[in-house]
Amino acid sequence: MAVDESILETVAKKEKPPTLRLYSWNPYCVSLGHAQSVADVNLQALKEKGWGLVRRPTGGKAILHADEITYAIIAPEDELRVSGTVLESYQRLSKALLAALIILGIQADSKPKESANRRSSINPICFESPSDYEITFSGKKIIGSAQARRLQGVLQHGSIPLFGDIARIARILNYTSLADQKEAEKNLRLKAGTLKDITHKKISWRDISEALINGFSKELNIIFFQDCLSIGEINRAKEIVRTKFGMNEWTFRI
């Protein structure tokens, strides 16, 4: 999270070009949305699993970063590809995500959702309910995304589960009873899925990353070049860890 914010600072100041960052997590980690209560998490169960906990700068609900790929789109606020309202830029970026999935043989969609299916404010899991224009396949959410605008820049995070049990996250969240937890797991399997659930094959991290690069390149007319973090970005990320993302005052602030 600190690296994303460090990149956001340099990109917003036009010191680096708009960036697509792709990464995974080790160890597995639960990320809370910017305004989500940490009370949603069973900290003892999380500790027993050996999973980490972090609070994102972007919104939404809890995500388990396990057998998945995380993308971060980072651009200055005047970049045309992310311009307009949050919804307008979200729709534009969703087309690139759909193009990436088509490369993998997945014909997903991104549409307004019926009001009855809109995300509940009391639902602690990101993947349990798709929001407007989130990526779904046969009604199941397969990409969870959220956007933040700050520091004169735009940061959109997204998680794409590749394989594994999509319902694992429910086992480290707080419910009033075991029966409620089991019901949450059941609902999650009904409403969300991994790419393996759809394709019946294990898609590698390399395959999904190449598809994302090609999908964004084709749909948004982008020529990518691979780059590394600058020394300044690395040092700034370390500072942001010390002063924000590594601090209980940030993670447990709500």
C-alpha positions as CSV (number, residue, x, y, z in Angstrom):
1,M,0.0,0.0,0.0
2,A,2.9,2.3,0.8
3,V,4.5,1.6,-2.6
4,D,1.2,2.5,-4.4
5,E,1.0,5.8,-2.5
6,S,4.6,6.6,-3.2
7,I,4.0,6.0,-6.9
8,L,0.8,8.1,-6.7
9,E,2.8,11.1,-5.3
10,T,5.4,10.9,-8.2
11,V,2.8,10.3,-10.9
12,A,0.6,13.2,-9.7
13,K,3.6,15.5,-9.8
14,K,4.3,14.3,-13.4
15,E,7.7,12.9,-12.4
16,K,6.6,9.5,-13.6
17,P,4.1,8.5,-16.3
18,P,0.7,6.9,-15.4
19,T,1.4,3.4,-14.1
20,L,-0.2,0.0,-14.1
21,R,1.3,-2.0,-11.2
22,L,0.7,-5.7,-10.8
23,Y,1.6,-7.6,-7.6
24,S,0.8,-10.4,-5.2
25,W,1.0,-10.7,-1.4
26,N,3.3,-12.8,0.9
27,P,2.1,-13.7,3.4
28,Y,-1.6,-13.7,2.6
29,C,-3.2,-10.5,3.8
30,V,-6.7,-9.1,4.5
31,S,-7.1,-5.5,3.4
32,L,-9.8,-3.4,4.8
33,G,-11.5,-0.6,2.9
34,H,-10.5,3.0,3.8
35,A,-13.6,3.5,5.9
36,Q,-14.3,0.0,7.1
37,S,-14.3,-0.9,10.8
38,V,-11.6,-3.2,12.1
39,A,-14.3,-4.7,14.3
40,D,-15.4,-6.7,11.2
41,V,-12.2,-8.8,11.6
42,N,-11.7,-11.7,14.1
43,L,-8.1,-10.8,15.0
44,Q,-7.5,-14.1,16.9
45,A,-8.6,-16.1,13.8
46,L,-6.5,-13.9,11.6
47,K,-3.4,-14.5,13.8
48,E,-4.0,-18.3,13.8
49,K,-4.1,-18.3,10.0
50,G,-0.8,-16.3,9.9
51,W,-2.4,-13.7,7.6
52,G,-1.6,-10.0,7.6
53,L,-3.9,-7.1,8.0
54,V,-3.7,-3.7,6.3
55,R,-6.1,-0.8,5.6
56,R,-6.3,0.4,2.0
57,P,-6.3,4.0,0.9
58,T,-9.2,3.0,-1.4
59,G,-12.7,2.2,-0.4
60,G,-14.8,-0.9,-0.4
61,K,-14.9,-3.8,2.0
62,A,-12.6,-6.6,3.1
63,I,-10.6,-8.6,0.6
64,L,-8.4,-11.6,1.2
65,H,-5.3,-11.3,-0.9
66,A,-4.4,-15.0,-1.3
67,D,-4.3,-16.8,-4.6
68,E,-4.9,-13.7,-6.7
69,I,-3.4,-10.8,-8.6
70,T,-3.8,-7.2,-7.4
71,Y,-3.7,-4.4,-9.9
72,A,-3.1,-0.7,-9.2
73,I,-3.9,2.0,-11.8
74,I,-2.2,5.2,-10.9
75,A,-2.6,8.4,-12.9
76,P,-2.7,12.2,-12.5
77,E,-6.2,13.6,-12.2
78,D,-6.0,15.3,-15.6
79,E,-5.2,12.1,-17.4
80,L,-8.0,11.6,-20.0
81,R,-8.3,7.9,-19.4
82,V,-9.4,8.4,-15.8
83,S,-11.1,11.8,-16.3
84,G,-14.7,12.7,-15.5
85,T,-16.6,11.4,-12.6
86,V,-15.5,8.4,-10.6
87,L,-18.2,6.3,-12.3
88,E,-17.2,7.5,-15.8
89,S,-13.5,6.6,-15.2
90,Y,-14.5,3.4,-13.5
91,Q,-16.5,2.4,-16.6
92,R,-13.6,3.2,-18.9
93,L,-11.2,1.2,-16.9
94,S,-13.7,-1.7,-16.7
95,K,-13.6,-2.0,-20.5
96,A,-9.9,-2.6,-20.3
97,L,-10.4,-5.3,-17.6
98,L,-13.0,-6.9,-19.8
99,A,-10.6,-6.9,-22.7
100,A,-8.0,-8.7,-20.6
101,L,-10.5,-11.4,-19.6
102,I,-11.5,-11.9,-23.3
103,I,-7.8,-12.7,-24.0
104,L,-8.2,-15.5,-21.4
105,G,-11.4,-16.7,-23.1
106,I,-13.7,-15.2,-20.4
107,Q,-16.7,-13.3,-21.8
108,A,-17.6,-11.3,-18.6
109,D,-19.7,-8.2,-18.3
110,S,-19.9,-4.9,-16.5
111,K,-23.4,-3.5,-16.0
112,P,-25.5,-1.5,-13.6
113,K,-26.7,-3.9,-10.9
114,E,-30.3,-4.2,-9.7
115,S,-31.0,-2.2,-6.6
116,A,-31.8,-5.3,-4.6
117,N,-28.2,-6.5,-5.2
118,R,-26.4,-3.3,-4.3
119,R,-23.7,-3.6,-1.7
120,S,-25.0,-3.5,1.8
121,S,-23.3,-1.1,4.2
122,I,-23.2,-3.9,6.8
123,N,-21.7,-6.5,4.5
124,P,-18.0,-6.9,5.5
125,I,-16.8,-8.7,2.4
126,C,-16.0,-7.0,-0.9
127,F,-16.8,-10.0,-3.2
128,E,-20.2,-10.8,-1.6
129,S,-22.1,-8.1,-3.6
130,P,-21.1,-6.5,-6.9
131,S,-21.5,-2.7,-7.2
132,D,-22.5,-0.9,-10.4
133,Y,-20.3,-1.7,-13.3
134,E,-18.1,-4.2,-11.5
135,I,-16.9,-7.2,-13.4
136,T,-19.2,-10.3,-13.2
137,F,-19.5,-13.6,-15.0
138,S,-23.0,-15.3,-15.0
139,G,-23.9,-12.9,-12.2
140,K,-20.9,-13.8,-10.1
141,K,-18.4,-11.1,-9.2
142,I,-14.9,-12.0,-10.3
143,I,-13.0,-8.7,-9.9
144,G,-13.3,-6.4,-6.9
145,S,-12.2,-2.8,-7.5
146,A,-12.2,0.6,-5.7
147,Q,-11.0,4.0,-6.5
148,A,-9.6,6.9,-4.5
149,R,-8.8,10.5,-5.7
150,R,-6.2,12.4,-3.7
151,L,-2.9,14.2,-4.0
152,Q,-4.1,15.4,-7.4
153,G,-4.1,11.9,-8.6
154,V,-6.2,8.8,-9.1
155,L,-5.6,5.4,-7.6
156,Q,-7.7,2.4,-8.5
157,H,-7.1,-0.9,-6.8
158,G,-8.5,-4.2,-7.9
159,S,-8.3,-7.9,-6.9
160,I,-8.7,-10.8,-9.3
161,P,-9.0,-14.2,-7.5
162,L,-7.3,-16.9,-9.6
163,F,-8.1,-20.1,-7.7
164,G,-8.7,-21.4,-4.2
165,D,-11.8,-21.1,-2.0
166,I,-13.4,-17.7,-2.5
167,A,-15.2,-18.1,0.9
168,R,-12.1,-18.5,3.1
169,I,-12.2,-14.8,4.1
170,A,-15.5,-15.5,6.1
171,R,-13.5,-17.6,8.5
172,I,-11.5,-14.7,9.9
173,L,-14.4,-12.2,10.1
174,N,-16.8,-11.6,13.1
175,Y,-20.3,-13.1,13.0
176,T,-22.8,-13.4,15.7
177,S,-22.8,-17.2,15.4
178,L,-21.1,-20.1,13.5
179,A,-24.3,-20.6,11.6
180,D,-24.1,-17.0,10.3
181,Q,-20.5,-17.5,9.3
182,K,-21.5,-20.7,7.4
183,E,-24.3,-18.8,5.7
184,A,-21.9,-16.1,4.7
185,E,-19.5,-18.7,3.1
186,K,-22.5,-20.2,1.2
187,N,-23.6,-16.8,-0.1
188,L,-20.1,-15.8,-1.1
189,R,-19.7,-19.0,-3.2
190,L,-23.0,-18.2,-4.9
191,K,-22.2,-14.6,-5.6
192,A,-18.5,-14.6,-6.4
193,G,-16.0,-16.9,-8.1
194,T,-12.4,-17.3,-9.1
195,L,-11.1,-17.5,-12.7
196,K,-10.5,-21.2,-12.2
197,D,-14.2,-21.6,-11.3
198,I,-15.1,-20.2,-14.7
199,T,-12.4,-21.7,-16.9
200,H,-11.9,-25.0,-15.0
201,K,-8.2,-24.5,-15.3
202,K,-5.6,-22.8,-13.2
203,I,-4.6,-19.5,-14.8
204,S,-1.0,-18.6,-14.0
205,W,0.0,-15.2,-12.5
206,R,2.1,-14.7,-15.7
207,D,-0.9,-15.3,-18.0
208,I,-3.2,-13.0,-16.1
209,S,-0.6,-10.3,-15.9
210,E,0.2,-10.5,-19.7
211,A,-3.6,-10.4,-20.4
212,L,-4.0,-7.3,-18.2
213,I,-1.1,-5.5,-19.9
214,N,-2.5,-6.4,-23.4
215,G,-6.1,-5.6,-22.5
216,F,-5.2,-2.1,-21.1
217,S,-2.9,-1.5,-24.1
218,K,-5.6,-2.4,-26.7
219,E,-8.6,-0.8,-25.0
220,L,-7.0,2.4,-23.8
221,N,-4.5,2.8,-26.6
222,I,-1.5,2.6,-24.3
223,I,2.1,1.7,-25.1
224,F,3.6,0.3,-21.9
225,F,7.3,0.1,-20.9
226,Q,8.5,-1.8,-17.9
227,D,10.2,0.3,-15.1
228,C,11.4,-0.1,-11.6
229,L,10.8,2.0,-8.5
230,S,13.2,4.9,-8.3
231,I,15.4,5.2,-5.2
232,G,13.3,8.2,-4.2
233,E,10.0,6.1,-4.5
234,I,11.6,3.3,-2.4
235,N,12.7,5.6,0.3
236,R,9.3,7.4,0.3
237,A,7.5,4.1,0.5
238,K,9.5,3.2,3.6
239,E,8.7,6.5,5.2
240,I,5.0,6.0,4.4
241,V,5.1,2.5,6.1
242,R,6.7,4.1,9.2
243,T,4.2,7.0,9.4
244,K,1.0,5.4,8.1
245,F,0.5,1.8,6.8
246,G,2.7,0.2,9.5
247,M,1.0,2.1,12.3
248,N,-1.9,0.8,14.4
249,E,-3.2,4.4,14.4
250,W,-4.0,3.9,10.7
251,T,-5.0,0.2,10.6
252,F,-7.1,0.3,13.7
253,R,-8.4,3.9,13.4
254,I,-12.0,2.8,12.9
